[in-house]
Each structure stands twice: as structure tokens, then as C-alpha cells.
Amino acid sequence: MRVITGTARGKRLVTLEGEAVRPTPDRVKEGIFSAVQFQVEGRTVLDLFTGSGQLAIEALSRGAAKAVMVDASKNSLAVAEKNLKTTELLDKAKLVRSDFASYLSASGEKFDLAFLDPPYRAGLLQQALPMVVKRMNPGGSIFCEHPWDEPLPEQVENFVKKKEYRYGKILVTLYQREDVEL
């Protein structure tokens, strides 16, 4: 796992070991960031279920102003913090140890870009998506990573499914406000 481009380009990132861990493959990360390449600089990012923090770190490396990285796992946040130190991006990140629902219910923060990559087949994505929609700035984009055979709704409030990207058994679904053009 590595940072693709930007200020931390080429830096290696670490991840937790074990079968329960499923880092986003580099080719999926490349696809996500090519879809929003001109929408990252200066933006505020939410990386929900952050794990190793690689999606937020990629956004920060590409010029995002700030990233909030949320995970319930103390071990995941320790790895994310180590990766932020390696990439020298710790000063632009806020690490939050919380389950997604508690964080989203209590936080008043708004975001321009959100990444949701929860454990697969646990129903967490379907629960988190409507809560994240309420935290998005106008013109914001939400990327959901999920198994290709786990369908997501066409619309969540005023956010609609704009595009789906398939990478083998992984599907990345992009949501944006219905009045926003890609």
C-alpha cells in the first residue's frame, strides 16, 4: 500500500494484520481519485471506518485542507496515526475514536468529500449513508466501497447515485446532490 501522488507520493503505508482487515486495493484508490481529481484541493474530508487511513491520507497528499478520520478500533487509529506521521500529514488530520453513529450524531462538522468503507455485509453502510448525507456541504461527493452484489439505493435524500465503478468483486458507488453534474 502506498500514496499514489501529491506531497507524500510513493510513501509506504502500513495496515493491521489479519483476516478481518480489508484495505482498499491501490487500483480502487486510483479509480476513486481519478473521479474527483479536481475536487480535492482545499476540501474537508471525512474518512469513516478509516482503518489504516489511506483514503484520507491520499486526499491530504493531494491538497485537501483537513481530514477527519473516524474508527471505533483503537488499533486501527494507531495505524492511521503512524501512517500520518510517516507522510508528515498529521497536522491536517483529526483522529476520532468512535463508532460512526455516535460521531455523526454528535458532530456538527460538514464535509466536501466522504469515504465510507465499512466492514462488508454488516449493514453499516446502509445505516451510515443517510447520516453522512446530512453532514455534506453543497457540491459534496460521497464514495461508498462495498461488495458488487450488495446493492445501494438510487437516492438518499437529495443525494443520488451518479456512478458506479466495478473492480472485480468490489463496487464503488458515487453519490452527489441531484443538482450537481460530474
Stockholm file with secondary structure:
# STOCKHOLM 1.0

chainA/1-182         MRVITGTARGKRLVTLEGEAVRPTPDRVKEGIFSAVQFQVEGRTVLDLFTGSGQLAIEALSRGAAKAVMVDASKNSLAVAEKNLKTTELLDKAKLVRSDFASYLSASGEKFDLAFLDPPYRAGLLQQALPMVVKRMNPGGSIFCEHPWDEPLPEQVENFVKKKEYRYGKILVTLYQREDVEL
#=GR chainA/1-182 SS CBCCSSTTTTCBCCCCCSTTCCCCCHHHHHHHHHHTTTSCTTCEEEEETCTTCHHHHHHHHTTCSEEEEEESCHHHHHHHHHHHHHHTCGGGEEEEESCHHHHHHHCCCCEEEEEECCCTTSSHHHHHHHHHHTTEEEEEEEEEEEETTSCCCSEETTEEEEEEEEETTEEEEEEEETTCCC
#=GC SS_cons         CBCCSSTTTTCBCCCCCSTTCCCCCHHHHHHHHHHTTTSCTTCEEEEETCTTCHHHHHHHHTTCSEEEEEESCHHHHHHHHHHHHHHTCGGGEEEEESCHHHHHHHCCCCEEEEEECCCTTSSHHHHHHHHHHTTEEEEEEEEEEEETTSCCCSEETTEEEEEEEEETTEEEEEEEETTCCC
//
